[in-house]
Amino acid sequence: MPEYSESRAAILDAICRRHADAPGALLPILHEVQERLGHIPGDAVAGVAERLNLTRAEVDGVVGFYTDFRREPAPARVVKVCRAEACQAVGGREVYRAAVAAAEAAGGTVEVEAVYCLGNCACSPAGQVDGETLGRLDTERVTRLVAGTDGEVPA
C-alpha cells in the first residue's frame, strides 16, 4: 500500500468513489485531486492507481501528458501567454517577453507558461492569469498582471 497521510487517503477514497463507475474516470479523478490538493503528488498517483486497478505508470503517464496537471504546487500566480500564430501576428511575442521579464523580477513567485491557443484569437494577443482568460494584452498590461497590480485579476 502506498504511503500517504490518512487525511489524503480519505480524500482519494472519496474522490475515487464519486467517479469510479463513470467511463473514463481517470481524468475527472485527477482533476479533482489537483483541485483539492493543489497538485498531484506521487503518493496520490499511487493511490489513484491502486483504487482504479491501474499501474502507477499508466496514471503517471496521464499526469505527464496533460500540461495542466501539476506534480508540484503552483506558485502564487500562473500566467499563460498564447504563442500561436494569431497572437504572434499582433504582438504576442513581445507580450510573452514582457511577461517573462516581469516574472523574473517577481523573484520566483510567478510562473509564465507558453501555450498554443486559448481559443481567444479574436482578442489577440491572449493570455490567462490564474485561470482567467484575457484578451488584447499588451506589454504594459501583462507586466501589471504578472506583478498583481492590474485590478482585473485579483492577486
C-alpha positions as CSV (number, residue, x, y, z in Angstrom):
1,M,0.0,0.0,0.0
2,P,1.4,3.5,-0.9
3,E,2.5,5.7,2.0
4,Y,0.3,8.8,2.4
5,S,-1.4,10.6,5.3
6,E,-4.7,9.3,6.4
7,S,-6.4,12.5,5.5
8,R,-5.0,12.3,2.0
9,A,-6.2,8.7,1.8
10,A,-9.7,9.7,2.8
11,I,-9.7,12.4,0.1
12,L,-8.6,9.9,-2.5
13,D,-11.2,7.4,-1.3
14,A,-14.0,9.9,-1.6
15,I,-12.9,11.2,-5.0
16,C,-12.4,7.8,-6.5
17,R,-15.8,6.5,-5.1
18,R,-17.5,9.5,-6.6
19,H,-16.1,8.8,-10.1
20,A,-15.4,5.0,-10.0
21,D,-18.3,3.8,-12.1
22,A,-18.0,6.5,-14.8
23,P,-16.4,5.5,-18.1
24,G,-13.0,7.3,-18.4
25,A,-12.9,8.1,-14.7
26,L,-9.2,8.7,-14.5
27,L,-9.3,12.3,-15.9
28,P,-12.1,13.6,-13.7
29,I,-10.4,12.0,-10.7
30,L,-7.1,13.6,-11.5
31,H,-8.7,17.0,-12.0
32,E,-10.5,16.7,-8.6
33,V,-7.3,15.5,-6.9
34,Q,-5.5,18.5,-8.2
35,E,-8.3,20.9,-7.3
36,R,-8.4,19.5,-3.7
37,L,-4.6,19.2,-3.1
38,G,-3.3,21.9,-5.4
39,H,-1.2,19.4,-7.4
40,I,-0.9,15.7,-8.0
41,P,1.8,14.3,-5.7
42,G,3.5,10.9,-6.3
43,D,1.6,9.3,-3.4
44,A,-1.7,10.4,-4.9
45,V,-0.7,8.9,-8.3
46,A,0.0,5.6,-6.5
47,G,-3.3,5.8,-4.5
48,V,-5.4,6.5,-7.6
49,A,-3.7,3.7,-9.5
50,E,-4.4,1.3,-6.7
51,R,-8.1,2.4,-6.4
52,L,-8.7,2.1,-10.2
53,N,-6.7,-1.1,-10.6
54,L,-4.2,0.7,-13.0
55,T,-0.5,0.7,-12.9
56,R,1.3,3.7,-11.5
57,A,2.9,4.1,-14.9
58,E,-0.5,4.4,-16.5
59,V,-1.6,7.1,-14.1
60,D,1.7,8.9,-14.2
61,G,1.7,8.8,-18.0
62,V,-1.6,10.7,-18.0
63,V,-0.4,13.2,-15.4
64,G,2.8,13.8,-17.5
65,F,0.9,14.1,-20.8
66,Y,-1.5,16.8,-19.9
67,T,0.3,20.1,-19.2
68,D,-2.4,21.4,-16.8
69,F,-1.7,18.7,-14.3
70,R,1.0,19.7,-11.8
71,R,3.3,17.4,-9.9
72,E,4.4,20.3,-7.6
73,P,2.3,23.1,-6.0
74,A,1.8,26.1,-8.3
75,P,3.5,29.4,-7.5
76,A,1.4,32.3,-6.2
77,R,0.5,33.3,-9.7
78,V,0.4,31.4,-13.0
79,V,0.4,33.4,-16.3
80,K,-0.1,31.7,-19.6
81,V,0.6,33.6,-22.8
82,C,-0.5,32.4,-26.2
83,R,2.3,31.8,-28.6
84,A,0.1,30.7,-31.6
85,E,0.2,32.4,-34.9
86,A,-2.8,34.7,-34.5
87,C,-1.4,36.1,-31.3
88,Q,2.1,36.3,-32.6
89,A,0.8,38.4,-35.6
90,V,-0.4,41.2,-33.3
91,G,2.3,41.4,-30.7
92,G,2.2,38.2,-28.8
93,R,5.9,37.7,-28.9
94,E,6.6,41.0,-27.2
95,V,3.8,40.3,-24.6
96,Y,5.4,36.9,-23.8
97,R,8.9,38.5,-23.4
98,A,7.4,41.2,-21.1
99,A,5.7,38.5,-19.0
100,V,8.9,36.6,-18.6
101,A,10.8,39.7,-17.6
102,A,8.2,40.7,-15.1
103,A,8.1,37.1,-13.6
104,E,11.9,37.2,-13.2
105,A,11.6,40.5,-11.4
106,A,9.0,38.9,-9.1
107,G,11.6,36.5,-7.8
108,G,10.0,33.2,-8.4
109,T,6.5,33.8,-7.2
110,V,5.1,33.9,-10.7
111,E,5.3,31.2,-13.4
112,V,4.9,32.1,-17.1
113,E,3.9,29.4,-19.5
114,A,3.8,29.5,-23.2
115,V,0.6,28.0,-24.5
116,Y,-0.6,27.4,-28.1
117,C,-4.1,28.7,-28.4
118,L,-6.5,29.7,-25.7
119,G,-9.4,29.9,-28.1
120,N,-9.5,33.7,-27.8
121,C,-8.0,34.6,-31.2
122,A,-10.5,37.4,-32.0
123,C,-9.0,39.2,-29.0
124,S,-5.3,38.5,-29.6
125,P,-2.8,38.7,-28.1
126,A,-4.4,36.4,-25.4
127,G,-3.4,35.1,-22.1
128,Q,-4.6,33.6,-18.8
129,V,-3.9,34.8,-15.3
130,D,-4.7,32.3,-12.6
131,G,-7.2,30.6,-15.0
132,E,-9.0,33.7,-16.2
133,T,-8.7,34.2,-19.9
134,L,-7.9,37.8,-21.0
135,G,-7.6,39.4,-24.5
136,R,-5.9,42.3,-26.2
137,L,-2.9,42.1,-23.9
138,D,0.0,44.5,-24.4
139,T,3.4,44.6,-22.7
140,E,2.3,47.2,-20.1
141,R,-0.8,45.3,-19.1
142,V,0.9,41.9,-18.9
143,T,3.6,43.4,-16.7
144,R,0.9,44.8,-14.3
145,L,-0.9,41.4,-14.4
146,V,2.2,39.5,-13.5
147,A,3.0,41.9,-10.7
148,G,-0.6,41.7,-9.4
149,T,-1.1,45.4,-9.8
150,D,-3.8,45.3,-12.5
151,G,-7.2,45.4,-10.9
152,E,-8.8,43.0,-13.4
153,V,-7.4,39.8,-11.8
154,P,-7.1,39.7,-8.0
155,A,-3.7,38.8,-6.6
